[in-house]
Amino acid sequence: MATRERSNTAGSAAEPSGRQRETTSPSARSILLTILGEFVLPRGGEVWTGTLVDALGALGVEEKSARQALSRTAAEGLLTSTRHGRKVRWNLTPAAERLLQEGTERIYGFMRKPHGWNGRWLVLTVGVPETQRRLRHALRTRLTWLGLGSPSPGLWIVPDASKEAAVRAIIAELRLEDRAFAWTGPSAAIGDAGALLLAAWDLDDVEQRYLGFIERFEHVSVSSGREAFVHQVQLIQEWRRFPFLDPDLPGELLRHDWPGPRAAATFHDRHDRWHRRAQDEWDRMDKEAGTRN
């Protein structure tokens, strides 16, 4: 029942939300994580420094910024290094493997298949003082990634009661059991559900982003392995934002032809078309970096 009119009652938070963090220009570290998930994780989690620097360079990242992104990612406990003569080999840590695998499943599974709706909602109330900014940010990021929206401070909703276990796990992980309460069930048909959805999610913005994604990638073709690699990373980099933005609402709650499924079809079609050439280009760069003195 979502309308095209933007509500003025959208919730806000003191810290940047997952939505805000994921819609800004991609940083070198963000592109690096996309590369690690798409090319390094499937190959046993090992890669030369030179391969990553070359790959990031192909995407417009200067060498200094590429090396800084590597150092920062290692400092966060996601990479370890071993020296082989004058060269350095990086390895994904177990924490990185879990993070990247979770991201891969979410990105490639998002809006992959249409789903029905049994009319049940999950509603969560949880209070975190503004003074605990780090905790507030962690909670918002995890709940947003799971698809929940916040129509007002301290209140989270999603029209999918099956996410109860996942929400419980987040609350337990952040040790917020004594501050949270959640329930599931059908709507009581009180109030305007469309206004509630627009307060929880910026659906107009999401729709425009979907249309922009389709326009950018739907008709792109590649003529070389390097082009396939670059477009593949850019495609994934853009698509990975949508699980933060779109709660994948059931069709019963949308009044018009939502472009999400068409954008998903564009993503999977382009990815499949470019996959082999992009992977071959990665292997070429890695081989070249491994033999470089």
Secondary structure, 3 states (H helix, E strand, C coil): CECCCCCCCCCCCCCCCHHHHHCCCCCHHHHHHHHHHHHHHHHCCEEEHHHHHHHHHHCCCCHHHHHHHHHHHHHCCCEEEEEECCEEEEEECHHHHHHHHHHHHHHHHCCCCCCCCCCEEEEEEECCCCCCHHHHHHHHHHHHHHCCEEEECCEEEECCHHHHHHHHHHHHHCCCHHHEEEEEEECCCCCCHHHHHHHHCCHHHHHHHHHHHHHHHCCCCCCCHHHHHHHHHHHHHHHCCHHHHCCCCCHHHECCCCCHHHHHHHHHHHHHHHHHHHHHHHHHHHHHHHHCC
